Amino acid sequence: MKVTLIFLLLIFHHIICSKGRHYTADRKQGRPVHLATTATGKKTLSTNCGDSLHGPSGSIIYKRGELYNSNERCTWIVHVPNAESILFKLEENGIIQSTEDFIKVGYFLESEFKNEDKFREVDLKHNTEDKSVTVPGPVAFVRFFSDENINGLGFRIDFGGIGNNTYPFKFNRFYYNKKFGMIQYPLHGEPYSEFERVAFVVKPPIPIYMALKFYEGNCDDFGDYLTIYQRSSEGWTKNGLQTVAQFCNSSTTELPLWTFSCEVIITFQTSAVGGSNNGFQLIWVPSKS
């Protein structure tokens, strides 16, 4: 009887101590790892070829210990709210040094999301001792390219915010790779805030038509700007973006339609005024061509 009681107490103690643990098994490494989302649903870890991450810190783990393919083109968009700058560090690296494969980190200088001349990219070098870069926040773009030569293994990149600024975001989905979809910012007819700096990546697998359904902005003072950029597949190995269109106020009389067969980057920045306007809505559908 005494032995049975002790056994039951041990089981009860194990249940109590285990309660509240929030992890899943990493089968390849044989150790527990934390889940990829925070308590608020913000994604802080990605294993996909392209994704959005939103939080004070996180990781990109792409094909770690596995062979990646030729001609891979992956883009991750990282939002670190209120970060003055973002540190990226290549913690694990399986890229072959003799190839032209690269990892680049893109950002906008002085938080000027409306100007392609302010966009910069730096190499996150895999063949040097210092495998880290620090770029201005609160948004950065990490992209990976593999050539047609020798394929390497995957990698892990950790990131974290540094310093403090005030750049609010209304939600945390910023990456879209479906054949059709919609972006409405902010959601539910809410007005946008002052000093917003937000960016979206649309990277569908096929050519698309993209249409602006509405834009309600404000050109007073510094102005609120919605900007549509593209990166062509031919220019994937080159730095920089190409401006397709830009909107400042709500006086747009014709709603434009574009055809894209490449990655599209959409940015929205607001002035110190903010306002009662409702932002914008974009939709895209498969192209008939």
C-alpha positions as CSV (number, residue, x, y, z in Angstrom):
1,M,0.0,0.0,0.0
2,K,2.8,2.4,0.9
3,V,4.7,1.6,-2.3
4,T,1.5,2.2,-4.4
5,L,1.0,5.6,-2.6
6,I,4.6,6.7,-3.3
7,F,4.2,5.7,-7.0
8,L,1.0,7.7,-7.4
9,L,2.6,10.8,-5.7
10,L,5.5,10.5,-8.2
11,I,3.1,10.4,-11.2
12,F,1.2,13.4,-9.8
13,H,4.5,15.4,-9.3
14,H,5.5,14.6,-12.9
15,I,2.2,15.9,-14.3
16,I,2.4,19.2,-12.2
17,C,6.0,19.8,-13.2
18,S,5.3,19.1,-16.9
19,K,2.3,21.5,-17.0
20,G,2.9,24.7,-19.0
21,R,5.8,23.4,-21.0
22,H,5.5,24.6,-24.6
23,Y,7.8,22.8,-26.9
24,T,7.9,20.2,-29.6
25,A,10.5,17.6,-30.5
26,D,13.2,18.4,-33.1
27,R,13.4,14.9,-34.6
28,K,16.6,15.5,-36.5
29,Q,18.5,17.0,-33.6
30,G,16.9,14.9,-30.9
31,R,16.3,17.8,-28.6
32,P,13.3,20.0,-27.6
33,V,12.9,23.3,-29.4
34,H,10.4,26.1,-28.7
35,L,7.4,26.5,-31.0
36,A,7.6,29.0,-33.8
37,T,5.0,31.4,-32.6
38,T,4.7,33.6,-29.5
39,A,1.7,33.7,-27.2
40,T,0.3,36.5,-29.4
41,G,0.5,34.5,-32.6
42,K,3.5,36.4,-34.0
43,K,5.7,34.2,-36.0
44,T,9.4,34.3,-34.9
45,L,10.8,31.2,-36.7
46,S,10.6,30.1,-40.4
47,T,11.7,27.0,-42.2
48,N,10.1,27.9,-45.5
49,C,11.6,29.3,-48.7
50,G,10.2,32.8,-48.1
51,D,8.0,33.9,-45.2
52,S,7.2,36.8,-42.9
53,L,8.5,37.0,-39.3
54,H,7.3,39.5,-36.7
55,G,8.7,39.9,-33.2
56,P,11.7,41.3,-31.2
57,S,13.9,38.3,-32.2
58,G,13.7,35.1,-34.2
59,S,15.4,32.7,-36.6
60,I,15.3,31.6,-40.3
61,I,16.3,28.0,-40.5
62,Y,16.3,26.8,-44.1
63,K,17.1,23.2,-45.0
64,R,19.6,23.0,-42.2
65,G,21.7,19.9,-42.8
66,E,19.8,19.2,-46.1
67,L,20.8,19.8,-49.7
68,Y,19.1,22.8,-51.2
69,N,18.2,23.1,-54.9
70,S,19.7,25.0,-57.8
71,N,18.1,28.3,-58.8
72,E,16.5,28.9,-55.4
73,R,15.1,32.4,-54.8
74,C,13.8,32.9,-51.3
75,T,12.8,36.1,-49.6
76,W,12.0,36.6,-45.9
77,I,10.5,39.9,-44.7
78,V,11.4,40.7,-41.0
79,H,9.4,43.2,-39.0
80,V,10.9,44.1,-35.6
81,P,8.5,46.6,-34.0
82,N,10.1,49.7,-32.5
83,A,13.7,48.5,-33.5
84,E,16.1,51.2,-34.4
85,S,18.3,48.6,-36.1
86,I,18.3,44.8,-36.6
87,L,21.2,42.4,-36.1
88,F,21.4,39.4,-38.4
89,K,23.9,36.6,-37.7
90,L,24.6,33.5,-39.7
91,E,24.8,30.9,-37.0
92,E,25.0,27.7,-39.1
93,N,26.2,27.6,-42.7
94,G,26.4,24.9,-45.3
95,I,27.0,27.1,-48.4
96,I,29.9,26.0,-50.6
97,Q,32.4,28.8,-50.9
98,S,33.3,28.4,-54.5
99,T,29.7,29.0,-55.7
100,E,27.9,32.2,-56.4
101,D,25.2,31.4,-53.9
102,F,24.5,34.4,-51.6
103,I,22.4,35.7,-48.7
104,K,21.7,39.5,-48.8
105,V,19.9,41.7,-46.3
106,G,18.0,44.7,-47.7
107,Y,16.7,47.8,-45.9
108,F,15.6,51.4,-46.4
109,L,17.9,54.2,-45.2
110,E,16.4,56.7,-42.7
111,S,13.1,54.8,-42.8
112,E,12.3,56.3,-46.2
113,F,10.2,53.6,-47.7
114,K,8.9,55.8,-50.5
115,N,12.2,56.2,-52.3
116,E,14.0,53.4,-54.2
117,D,17.2,55.4,-53.9
118,K,17.1,54.8,-50.2
119,F,17.0,51.0,-50.6
120,R,20.3,49.2,-49.9
121,E,21.5,45.6,-49.7
122,V,24.5,44.1,-47.9
123,D,25.9,40.6,-48.1
124,L,25.6,38.4,-45.1
125,K,28.9,36.7,-45.9
126,H,29.2,33.0,-45.4
127,N,33.0,32.8,-46.2
128,T,34.4,35.2,-43.6
129,E,35.0,35.0,-39.9
130,D,32.4,37.7,-39.1
131,K,29.1,36.4,-40.3
132,S,26.9,39.2,-39.0
133,V,25.4,42.5,-40.3
134,T,23.4,45.3,-38.6
135,V,20.9,47.2,-40.7
136,P,18.4,50.0,-39.9
137,G,15.0,48.8,-38.6
138,P,12.2,48.2,-38.2
139,V,11.9,46.2,-41.5
140,A,14.4,44.2,-43.4
141,F,14.4,41.8,-46.3
142,V,16.5,38.6,-46.3
143,R,16.9,36.9,-49.6
144,F,18.8,33.7,-50.7
145,F,19.9,32.8,-54.1
146,S,21.5,29.6,-55.4
147,D,23.2,29.2,-58.8
148,E,23.2,26.3,-61.1
149,N,26.5,24.9,-59.9
150,I,27.3,22.9,-56.8
151,N,24.5,22.9,-54.3
152,G,25.3,23.3,-50.6
153,L,23.5,22.5,-47.4
154,G,21.1,24.9,-45.6
155,F,21.7,27.5,-43.0
156,R,20.4,29.2,-39.9
157,I,20.1,33.0,-39.4
158,D,19.2,34.6,-36.0
159,F,18.0,38.1,-35.8
160,G,17.2,40.6,-33.0
161,G,16.2,44.2,-32.6
162,I,18.5,46.9,-31.2
163,G,17.5,50.3,-29.8
164,N,14.0,51.8,-29.8
165,N,11.8,53.7,-32.2
166,T,8.1,54.0,-32.6
167,Y,6.8,52.3,-35.8
168,P,3.5,50.6,-35.1
169,F,2.1,47.8,-37.2
170,K,-1.5,46.8,-37.3
171,F,-1.0,43.1,-38.0
172,N,1.7,40.5,-38.6
173,R,1.2,38.9,-42.1
174,F,3.5,40.5,-44.6
175,Y,4.4,37.7,-47.1
176,Y,2.1,36.2,-49.8
177,N,3.0,33.4,-52.2
178,K,-0.4,32.3,-53.5
179,K,-1.8,32.6,-57.0
180,F,-4.4,35.1,-55.9
181,G,-5.0,37.1,-52.8
182,M,-5.7,40.5,-51.2
183,I,-3.9,43.0,-48.9
184,Q,-6.0,45.5,-47.0
185,Y,-4.1,47.7,-44.6
186,P,-5.2,48.4,-41.9
187,L,-7.9,45.8,-41.4
188,H,-11.6,46.2,-40.6
189,G,-11.8,49.8,-41.7
190,E,-9.5,51.1,-39.0
191,P,-7.5,54.3,-39.6
192,Y,-3.8,54.0,-39.8
193,S,-1.5,55.6,-37.3
194,E,1.3,58.2,-37.5
195,F,4.8,57.1,-38.3
196,E,3.8,53.7,-39.7
197,R,6.5,51.9,-41.7
198,V,5.2,48.6,-43.1
199,A,6.2,46.5,-46.1
200,F,4.7,43.4,-47.9
201,V,6.2,40.8,-50.2
202,V,4.0,39.3,-52.9
203,K,5.8,36.4,-54.6
204,P,3.3,34.2,-56.5
205,P,4.4,31.1,-58.5
206,I,2.8,32.4,-61.7
207,P,2.4,35.7,-63.5
208,I,-0.4,37.8,-62.0
209,Y,-2.6,40.8,-62.5
210,M,-2.5,43.2,-59.5
211,A,-5.1,45.9,-59.1
212,L,-5.4,48.8,-56.6
213,K,-9.0,48.8,-55.3
214,F,-8.7,51.9,-53.2
215,Y,-6.2,54.2,-51.5
216,E,-7.2,56.8,-48.9
217,G,-4.1,58.7,-48.0
218,N,-3.0,62.2,-46.9
219,C,-0.5,64.4,-48.6
220,D,-0.4,67.0,-45.8
221,D,3.0,67.8,-44.2
222,F,5.4,65.0,-45.0
223,G,2.8,62.9,-46.8
224,D,1.5,59.3,-46.6
225,Y,2.9,57.2,-49.4
226,L,1.9,53.8,-50.9
227,T,4.7,52.6,-53.2
228,I,4.7,49.5,-55.5
229,Y,8.2,48.1,-56.3
230,Q,9.2,45.1,-58.4
231,R,12.3,42.9,-58.6
232,S,12.6,41.2,-61.9
233,S,13.9,37.6,-62.2
234,E,16.6,38.9,-64.4
235,G,17.7,41.3,-61.8
236,W,17.7,38.9,-58.9
237,T,21.4,38.9,-58.6
238,K,21.5,42.7,-58.6
239,N,20.9,45.1,-55.7
240,G,18.0,47.5,-55.8
241,L,14.3,47.9,-56.6
242,Q,12.4,49.4,-59.4
243,T,9.4,51.7,-58.7
244,V,6.3,50.7,-60.5
245,A,3.8,53.3,-59.0
246,Q,3.4,55.6,-56.1
247,F,0.4,57.2,-54.5
248,C,0.2,60.0,-52.0
249,N,-3.3,61.4,-51.7
250,S,-6.8,60.1,-52.3
251,S,-7.3,62.0,-55.5
252,T,-6.6,58.9,-57.8
253,T,-9.3,59.0,-60.5
254,E,-8.2,55.8,-62.3
255,L,-7.5,52.6,-60.4
256,P,-4.4,51.1,-62.0
257,L,-3.8,47.5,-63.1
258,W,-0.4,45.9,-63.5
259,T,1.0,42.6,-64.7
260,F,3.8,41.0,-62.8
261,S,5.9,37.9,-63.3
262,C,8.3,38.5,-60.5
263,E,8.5,39.5,-56.9
264,V,6.5,42.6,-55.8
265,I,7.3,44.7,-52.7
266,I,4.7,47.0,-51.4
267,T,5.6,49.7,-48.8
268,F,3.4,52.1,-46.9
269,Q,4.7,55.0,-44.7
270,T,2.7,57.6,-42.9
271,S,3.7,61.1,-41.6
272,A,3.6,62.6,-38.2
273,V,-0.1,63.5,-38.7
274,G,-1.7,60.0,-39.1
275,G,-5.3,60.5,-39.7
276,S,-8.8,59.2,-40.2
277,N,-8.0,57.6,-43.6
278,N,-8.4,53.9,-44.2
279,G,-5.2,53.0,-46.0
280,F,-5.4,50.8,-49.1
281,Q,-6.5,47.6,-50.6
282,L,-4.7,45.6,-53.4
283,I,-5.9,42.3,-55.0
284,W,-4.1,40.0,-57.4
285,V,-5.3,37.1,-59.7
286,P,-3.6,34.8,-62.2
287,S,-2.7,36.4,-65.5
288,K,-4.3,35.0,-68.6
289,S,-1.0,35.1,-70.5
